[in-house]
Amino acid sequence: MRDFKKFTSGEIRRQIEQDCRHKLLDELRYEKRQQKFRVWQHRFDDIVLYTRKVLEIKLEYIHQNPVTAGIVDYPTKYIHSSAGYYEDGSMPPLDILNYNEVM
């Protein structure tokens, strides 16, 4: 998880700089020791998805995050969410695997 967070935060920062979205970059600013930006929270909670019900509860929680954060008013309006896929079959920018096909 550490390596994933380190790699993806660097890539996210570079993309923001490349797109000249300096206001967003300012929101990620976090200067502590040698760290200048923070994309991810320090903690990581691993959850065992031992039943379909637990998976569906966690997926719903993830789909609601952009709504709770005030980014969108409905989960399917968040472009990076799989909520639209599960509601009406619309595919997000990245391909996803339907959990029904693996559980």
ABEGO torsion letter per residue (X at the ends): XAAAAAAAAAAAAAAAAAAGBAAAAAAABBBBEABABBABBABBBBBBBABAAAAAAAAAAAAAAAAAAGABABAAABAABAAAAAAAGBBBABBBBBAAAAX
